[in-house]
Amino acid sequence: MIATRKPLLPKSSPGPFVIQGPPKDDTAEKYILTIVDLYEKLSKLPKLDPSPEVNSIFGKLVSVCAETPSEAIAEKVITDLRIVKITPHLRQLCSDGECRLEAYWAEKIGHFKLESQVNKALLEFPYYSNYVDLTKMELYALFSMSPVKPRSFAFIGSGPLPLTSLCIADIINKEASSSGAPIRIHNIDRDQQAISLSSSLCQKLGRRARSLTFQCTEAVEERSRQDLKAFDVVYLAALVGSTKAQKQEIISDVAGRMRPGAFLVLRSAHSLRSLLYPIIDAATDLRNSNLEPLLAVHPYNHIVNSVIIARVTAA
């Protein structure tokens, strides 16, 4: 009988060959988990008044959302169902937190008596330099669109700490010649406390804030709607209108009260930053308004807000 022998195998057989795809990119998942975690922490806080804990969470959230991943990654994050579910409430929390932060600092700065002390204390506001850089970006973009530098501004949604208006005054006054016409920056907010805090603060700021005026009124309420035809430029704060439908309604109403040739400056957001502020799409959201979109700027540095500049056309 002839014995059959099994074929010899190498001592360590590699087994069947498996084709492996590219390594899985879990960047989007990391963003999602981080944002959801920070949202849950904010949601559980009893109040959003400035404190070490509140400041830390908001600081981390802004830092994460200010990053600029690829468009594909950002789209995955923003459209993920876990993020879509929390986005409206997250924006509301951010809005509340921002208002409380500004009110806290307006009260804190307002405790000082001397003009020099008030101006010095204002520089200590945590996001002061961000406001300066954002306003510079907006104004110089605006200057490039207008043959004549504007002299009158209205800011809708100015809040309790009118830093943008103060920055506008600083820049315009620095740019203007000594013979230039006086500038005016009219601050409008629906919150009476915000108007009281901001106007009181600006009285103490003295000369620097002499061009600022204040008014408490709703943005679109019929009985309190203000004629905006006197202004060369109208600003619409990022937090005015929390949904796309509200934004479109307010934009259309505001533009309808402006004169042809005037400019509307809209603060928006892009990429992950849209989790903090609603997006304004110049191609669609201005379609039914008497507005001509001129420019959209989306910063990729520490400036969080985007800016859209449009010109009012004849009705």
KOLVEXVO-850353 format. One record per residue (C-alpha): residue number from 1; y, x, z; residue in one letter. Coordinates in Angstrom, 2 decimals. Each point is the difference from the previous one (the first is absolute). Last residue first. Layout:
<rs>
seq; y; x; z; type
NUM; Y; X; Z; A
...
</rs>
This chain:
<rs>
seq; y; x; z; type
315; 99.17; -38.66; -5.88; A
314; 1.74; 3.19; -1.03; A
313; -1.94; 3.07; 1.05; T
312; -0.35; 1.52; 3.45; V
311; -1.12; 3.62; -0.07; R
310; -3.22; 1.20; 1.60; A
309; -0.89; 2.98; 2.18; I
308; -3.48; 0.32; 1.50; I
307; -0.59; 2.33; 2.94; V
306; -3.21; 1.25; 1.60; S
305; -0.21; 0.29; 3.75; N
304; -1.92; 2.61; 2.02; V
303; 2.10; 3.13; -0.45; I
302; -2.15; 2.87; 1.32; H
301; -0.94; 1.11; -3.52; N
300; -1.54; -1.84; -2.93; Y
299; 3.04; -2.11; -0.87; P
298; -0.31; -3.01; -2.31; H
297; 3.22; -0.64; -1.93; V
296; 0.49; -3.05; -2.20; A
295; 2.96; -0.27; -2.36; L
294; 1.94; -2.41; -2.16; L
293; -1.47; -3.47; 0.47; P
292; 2.30; -2.62; -1.61; E
291; 0.50; -2.95; 2.31; L
290; 0.83; -3.66; -0.62; N
289; -3.16; -0.95; 1.87; S
288; -3.26; -1.42; -1.38; N
287; -1.48; 3.38; -0.94; R
286; 1.10; 1.94; 3.07; L
285; -3.41; -0.14; 1.71; D
284; -1.91; 0.81; -3.19; T
283; 1.13; 3.31; -1.53; A
282; 1.89; 1.22; 3.07; A
281; -3.08; -0.38; 2.18; D
280; 1.12; -0.27; 3.61; I
279; -2.68; 1.08; 2.48; I
278; 0.01; -1.23; 3.59; P
277; 0.49; 2.58; 2.77; Y
276; -2.42; 1.79; 2.36; L
275; -3.25; -0.44; -1.95; L
274; 2.04; 0.71; -3.14; S
273; 0.32; 3.57; 1.27; R
272; -3.62; 0.54; -1.09; L
271; 1.17; 0.15; -3.65; S
270; 3.53; -1.32; -0.53; H
269; 2.86; -1.46; 2.00; A
268; 3.13; -2.13; -0.47; S
267; 3.68; 0.11; 0.77; R
266; 2.16; -1.93; -2.43; L
265; 3.45; 1.04; -1.14; V
264; 1.87; -2.72; -1.92; L
263; 2.84; 1.21; -2.19; F
262; 3.08; -1.84; -1.23; A
261; 0.61; -0.47; -3.74; G
260; 0.00; -3.78; 0.15; P
259; 1.22; -1.27; 3.38; R
258; -2.40; -0.70; 2.86; M
257; -1.00; -3.40; 1.43; R
256; -2.84; -0.55; -2.47; G
255; -1.33; 3.47; 0.76; A
254; -0.40; -1.00; 3.66; V
253; -1.89; -3.18; -0.85; D
252; -2.36; 1.67; -2.47; S
251; -0.72; 2.87; 2.38; I
250; -0.56; -2.40; 2.90; I
249; -2.45; -2.18; -1.92; E
248; -1.89; 2.99; -1.41; Q
247; -0.29; 1.62; 3.41; K
246; -1.22; -3.24; 1.59; Q
245; -2.70; -0.37; -2.67; A
244; -1.05; 3.65; 0.37; K
243; -0.36; -0.40; 3.77; T
242; 1.90; 1.46; 2.98; S
241; 3.52; -0.75; -1.20; G
240; 2.77; 2.31; 1.25; V
239; -1.88; 2.98; 1.50; L
238; 0.78; 2.39; -2.86; A
237; 3.74; -0.57; 0.34; A
236; 1.89; -1.52; -2.92; L
235; 3.08; 2.01; -0.93; Y
234; 2.87; -1.56; -1.93; V
233; 2.30; 2.19; -2.08; V
232; 3.42; -0.54; -1.57; D
231; 0.79; -2.77; 2.48; F
230; 2.55; -2.80; -0.33; A
229; -2.44; -2.26; -1.85; K
228; -2.23; -0.36; 3.07; L
227; 0.93; -3.59; 0.88; D
226; -1.69; -0.69; 3.32; Q
225; -2.75; -2.51; 0.59; R
224; 0.38; -1.65; 3.41; S
223; -0.63; -3.67; -0.83; R
222; -2.62; 0.81; -2.63; E
221; -2.18; 2.39; 2.01; E
220; -0.81; 2.94; -2.29; V
219; 0.58; 3.21; 1.93; A
218; 0.78; -1.68; 3.32; E
217; 3.26; 0.82; 1.74; T
216; 1.48; 2.30; 2.65; C
215; 2.89; 2.04; -1.41; Q
214; 1.18; 3.57; 0.50; F
213; 2.63; 2.42; -1.33; T
212; -0.29; 3.76; -0.51; L
211; 2.89; 2.10; -1.41; S
210; 1.12; 1.28; 3.42; R
209; -3.44; 1.37; 0.81; A
208; 0.79; 3.74; -0.03; R
207; 3.39; -0.56; 1.59; R
206; -1.38; -1.50; 3.20; G
205; -3.67; 0.23; 0.86; L
204; 0.72; -2.23; 3.00; K
203; 0.98; -2.94; -2.20; Q
202; -3.09; 0.74; -2.07; C
201; -2.27; -0.49; 3.01; L
200; 1.51; -3.39; 0.80; S
199; -0.40; -1.12; -3.63; S
198; -3.63; 1.13; -0.06; S
197; -0.98; -1.59; 3.31; L
196; 1.73; -3.32; -0.70; S
195; -1.38; -0.19; -3.55; I
194; -3.55; 0.68; 1.19; A
193; 0.38; -2.55; 2.80; Q
192; 1.21; -2.61; -2.48; Q
191; -3.07; 0.44; -2.20; D
190; 0.58; -1.29; -3.56; R
189; 1.42; 3.34; -1.14; D
188; 2.88; 1.00; -2.27; I
187; 1.89; 3.30; 0.06; N
186; 3.10; 0.34; -2.20; H
185; 0.78; 3.54; -1.12; I
184; 3.59; 0.38; -1.21; R
183; 1.59; 3.02; -1.61; I
182; 3.70; 0.76; -0.07; P
181; 1.36; 0.87; -3.46; A
180; -0.04; 3.67; -0.93; G
179; 3.12; 2.11; 0.50; S
178; -1.71; 2.50; 2.35; S
177; -2.70; 0.52; -2.57; S
176; -3.39; -1.56; 0.51; A
175; -3.27; 1.92; 0.27; E
174; 0.20; 0.62; 3.76; K
173; 1.13; -3.56; 0.63; N
172; -2.83; -1.34; -2.15; I
171; -2.61; 2.13; 1.76; I
170; 1.08; -0.76; 3.58; D
169; 0.55; -3.72; -0.70; A
168; -3.41; -0.32; -1.66; I
167; -1.60; 1.78; 2.97; C
166; 1.69; -2.43; 2.40; L
165; -1.23; -2.93; -2.06; S
164; -3.53; 1.39; -0.05; T
163; 0.08; 0.59; 3.75; L
162; 0.94; -3.56; 0.90; P
161; -1.91; -0.13; 3.33; L
160; -0.50; -3.64; 1.04; P
159; -1.19; -1.15; -3.43; G
158; 1.70; 0.28; -3.40; S
157; -2.07; -2.74; -1.62; G
156; 2.37; -0.54; -2.93; I
155; 2.27; 3.01; -0.57; F
154; 3.18; -0.74; -1.92; A
153; 1.87; 2.82; -1.71; F
152; 3.52; 0.58; -1.33; S
151; 1.30; 3.25; -1.50; R
150; -2.36; 0.69; -2.90; P
149; 0.29; 3.19; -2.04; K
148; 1.10; -0.80; -3.52; V
147; -2.22; 0.77; -3.02; P
146; -3.00; -1.45; 1.89; S
145; -3.66; 0.85; -0.57; M
144; 0.11; 3.65; 1.10; S
143; 2.02; -1.02; 3.07; F
142; -2.81; -2.38; 0.98; L
141; -2.59; 2.78; -0.05; A
140; 2.44; 2.05; 2.07; Y
139; 0.33; -2.90; 2.42; L
138; -3.70; -0.74; 0.38; E
137; -1.18; 3.58; 0.53; M
136; 2.86; 0.70; 2.39; K
135; -0.86; -3.17; 1.94; T
134; -3.64; 1.04; 0.33; L
133; 0.93; 3.53; 1.11; D
132; 2.42; -1.20; 2.67; V
131; -2.39; -2.71; 1.18; Y
130; -2.82; 2.54; 0.32; N
129; 2.30; 2.35; 1.93; S
128; 0.63; -2.70; 2.61; Y
127; -3.67; -0.92; 0.46; Y
126; -0.36; 0.98; 3.66; P
125; 3.55; -1.06; 1.06; F
124; 1.46; 3.16; 1.56; E
123; 2.91; 0.14; -2.45; L
122; 1.29; -3.29; 1.42; L
121; 0.41; 1.68; 3.40; A
120; 2.50; 2.48; -1.46; K
119; 2.07; -2.76; -1.59; N
118; 0.03; -1.98; 3.26; V
117; 0.96; 3.06; 2.06; Q
116; 2.87; 0.91; -2.35; S
115; 1.34; -3.55; 0.09; E
114; 0.01; 0.03; 3.82; L
113; -1.57; -2.80; 2.00; K
112; -3.76; 0.38; -0.27; F
111; -2.13; -3.04; 0.82; H
110; 0.09; -1.07; -3.64; G
109; -2.39; 2.79; -0.97; I
108; -2.75; -1.50; 2.16; K
107; 0.72; -3.56; -1.14; E
106; -0.06; 0.96; -3.68; A
105; -3.06; 2.15; 0.67; W
104; -2.02; -2.86; 1.49; Y
103; 1.19; -2.41; -2.71; A
102; -1.08; 2.43; -2.72; E
101; -3.45; 0.48; 1.53; L
100; -0.42; -3.74; 0.54; R
99; 0.86; -0.73; -3.63; C
98; -2.40; 2.68; -1.24; E
97; -2.83; -1.27; 2.22; G
96; 0.47; -3.58; -1.15; D
95; 0.01; 1.02; -3.66; S
94; -3.02; 2.24; 0.49; C
93; -1.88; -2.80; 1.77; L
92; 0.90; -2.38; -2.83; Q
91; -1.19; 2.52; -2.58; R
90; -3.30; 0.33; 1.87; L
89; -0.32; -3.79; 0.17; H
88; 0.31; -0.34; -3.78; P
87; -2.27; 3.05; -0.65; T
86; -2.89; -0.94; 2.32; I
85; -2.32; -1.88; -2.37; K
84; 0.88; 2.09; -3.06; V
83; -0.98; 3.12; 1.96; I
82; -3.51; -1.18; 0.91; R
81; -0.37; -1.49; -3.48; L
80; 0.68; 3.36; -1.67; D
79; 2.78; -0.46; -2.54; T
78; 2.49; 2.36; 1.67; I
77; -2.57; 2.70; 0.72; V
76; -1.66; 0.02; -3.40; K
75; 3.40; -0.07; -1.71; E
74; 1.17; 2.99; 2.05; A
73; -3.12; 1.95; -0.97; I
72; 0.45; -0.73; -3.71; A
71; 3.73; 0.76; 0.12; E
70; -0.78; 3.41; 1.48; S
69; 0.94; 0.52; 3.64; P
68; 3.64; 0.17; 1.04; T
67; 0.42; 0.10; 3.77; E
66; 2.79; -2.16; 1.41; A
65; -2.53; -2.60; 1.14; C
64; -1.71; 2.49; 2.30; V
63; 3.24; 1.30; 1.52; S
62; 1.41; -3.51; 0.42; V
61; -3.14; -1.06; 1.87; L
60; -0.05; 3.14; 2.16; K
59; 3.64; -0.49; 1.02; G
58; -0.58; -3.69; 0.66; F
57; -2.88; 0.86; 2.33; I
56; 1.92; 2.76; 1.81; S
55; 3.19; -2.03; 0.39; N
54; -1.93; -2.91; 1.51; V
53; -1.81; 2.25; 2.47; E
52; 3.06; 2.04; 1.02; P
51; 2.07; -3.19; 0.33; S
50; 2.30; -1.92; -2.34; P
49; -0.35; -3.79; 0.30; D
48; -3.06; -1.27; -1.83; L
47; -1.40; -2.34; 2.63; K
46; -3.38; -0.90; 1.53; P
45; -1.76; 2.58; -2.23; L
44; -3.28; -1.25; -1.43; K
43; 1.29; -0.47; -3.54; S
42; 1.38; 3.55; -0.11; L
41; -3.40; 1.48; 0.92; K
40; -1.74; -2.20; -2.55; E
39; 2.43; 1.11; -2.72; Y
38; -0.54; 3.66; 0.88; L
37; -3.77; -0.43; -0.34; D
36; 0.33; -1.94; -3.26; V
35; 2.22; 2.75; -1.44; I
34; -2.40; 2.78; 1.03; T
33; -3.10; -1.82; -1.25; L
32; 1.62; -0.76; -3.36; I
31; 1.33; 3.52; -0.49; Y
30; -3.40; 1.49; 0.75; K
29; -1.67; -2.46; -2.36; E
28; 2.38; 0.97; -2.80; A
27; -0.81; 3.69; 0.48; T
26; -3.78; -0.64; -0.09; D
25; -0.58; 1.83; -3.27; D
24; -3.77; 0.01; -0.63; K
23; -1.34; 3.29; -1.32; P
22; -0.71; -0.11; -3.73; P
21; -3.32; -1.51; -1.07; G
20; -3.47; 1.38; 0.80; Q
19; -2.86; 0.16; -2.48; I
18; -3.28; 0.24; 1.91; V
17; -2.83; 2.41; -0.96; F
16; -3.33; -0.94; 1.63; P
15; -1.36; 2.35; 2.65; G
14; 1.31; 3.51; 0.57; P
13; -3.51; 1.30; 0.79; S
12; -0.10; 2.59; 2.74; S
11; -3.27; 1.93; 0.02; K
10; -0.27; -0.20; -3.72; P
9; -2.77; -2.23; -1.21; L
8; -3.49; 1.16; -1.08; L
7; -1.84; -2.34; -2.27; P
6; -2.92; -1.71; 1.66; K
5; -3.37; 1.65; -0.67; R
4; -3.01; -1.72; -1.42; T
3; -3.44; 1.15; 1.28; A
2; -2.75; 0.55; -2.52; I
1; -3.33; -1.38; 1.00; M
</rs>
